[in-house]
Amino acid sequence: MKPGKPAPIRRDWTSKSLAGALLGFALAMGASAALAALTAGIPLATRSQLAMWLVPPVWLGILSTVYFFASGLRAWLWLGGACLALYGGLFLAGAI
């Protein structure tokens, strides 16, 4: 590659986008469930609002940073592993 030539566009943006959208949503829902479980002492009306409003920032944060992964496969593996760890922890804690 010549020094002045930009790097070619990678063609795995579709798999990265799908990983961010699907697994990002799963992670956001898991984070919401973890927050709801950790704040059991707060009244239900407040706790449910906190848990509900946590989902969009987490989901969009993951969806916007998924493009920093080197490949779509790495995005799927890392986010899938994070989902397994999060839901496994919630299961072991008895929250789900």
C-alpha positions as CSV (number, residue, x, y, z in Angstrom):
1,M,0.0,0.0,0.0
2,K,1.3,3.4,-0.9
3,P,1.8,5.9,2.0
4,G,-0.7,8.4,0.7
5,K,-3.4,6.0,-0.2
6,P,-6.2,5.5,2.4
7,A,-7.1,2.1,3.7
8,P,-9.8,0.3,1.8
9,I,-13.3,0.2,3.3
10,R,-13.9,-3.1,5.1
11,R,-16.9,-5.0,4.0
12,D,-17.9,-6.4,7.4
13,W,-19.8,-3.3,8.6
14,T,-23.0,-5.3,8.2
15,S,-22.0,-8.0,10.6
16,K,-20.7,-5.3,13.0
17,S,-24.0,-3.4,12.8
18,L,-26.0,-6.6,13.4
19,A,-23.8,-7.5,16.4
20,G,-24.3,-4.1,17.8
21,A,-28.0,-4.0,17.3
22,L,-28.9,-7.5,18.4
23,L,-26.3,-8.2,21.1
24,G,-26.3,-4.6,22.1
25,F,-30.0,-4.8,22.8
26,A,-29.5,-8.0,24.8
27,L,-26.7,-6.4,26.8
28,A,-28.9,-3.3,27.5
29,M,-31.8,-5.4,28.7
30,G,-29.4,-7.4,30.9
31,A,-28.0,-4.2,32.3
32,S,-31.5,-3.0,33.0
33,A,-32.3,-6.2,34.9
34,A,-29.1,-6.0,36.9
35,L,-29.9,-2.4,37.9
36,A,-33.4,-3.5,38.9
37,A,-32.0,-6.3,41.0
38,L,-29.3,-4.1,42.6
39,T,-31.8,-1.4,43.6
40,A,-34.4,-3.6,45.3
41,G,-34.7,-1.1,48.2
42,I,-35.9,1.7,46.0
43,P,-39.7,2.0,45.5
44,L,-41.0,0.1,42.4
45,A,-42.2,3.3,40.5
46,T,-38.7,4.8,40.7
47,R,-36.8,1.5,40.2
48,S,-38.8,0.7,37.0
49,Q,-38.2,4.1,35.6
50,L,-34.5,3.9,36.2
51,A,-34.3,0.4,34.7
52,M,-36.4,1.5,31.7
53,W,-34.4,4.6,30.9
54,L,-31.1,2.8,31.2
55,V,-31.8,0.7,28.1
56,P,-31.4,3.4,25.3
57,P,-28.0,4.9,26.4
58,V,-26.5,1.4,26.9
59,W,-27.9,0.1,23.6
60,L,-26.9,3.1,21.5
61,G,-23.5,3.3,23.2
62,I,-22.7,-0.3,22.2
63,L,-24.1,0.2,18.7
64,S,-22.0,3.3,18.2
65,T,-18.7,1.7,19.5
66,V,-19.0,-1.6,17.7
67,Y,-17.2,-0.2,14.7
68,F,-14.0,-0.1,16.7
69,F,-13.7,-3.9,16.6
70,A,-11.2,-5.2,14.1
71,S,-13.7,-7.5,12.4
72,G,-17.4,-8.5,12.6
73,L,-16.4,-11.8,14.0
74,R,-14.6,-10.2,16.9
75,A,-17.6,-8.0,17.6
76,W,-19.9,-11.0,17.7
77,L,-17.5,-13.0,19.9
78,W,-16.8,-10.2,22.4
79,L,-20.4,-9.0,22.7
80,G,-21.7,-12.6,22.8
81,G,-19.2,-13.4,25.6
82,A,-20.3,-10.3,27.5
83,C,-24.0,-11.4,27.1
84,L,-23.2,-14.8,28.4
85,A,-21.3,-13.4,31.4
86,L,-24.0,-10.9,32.2
87,Y,-26.9,-13.3,31.9
88,G,-24.9,-16.0,33.7
89,G,-24.2,-13.7,36.6
90,L,-27.9,-12.7,36.7
91,F,-28.9,-16.4,36.7
92,L,-26.4,-17.3,39.5
93,A,-27.5,-14.3,41.5
94,G,-31.1,-15.5,41.2
95,A,-32.3,-12.3,39.5
96,I,-33.7,-14.2,36.5
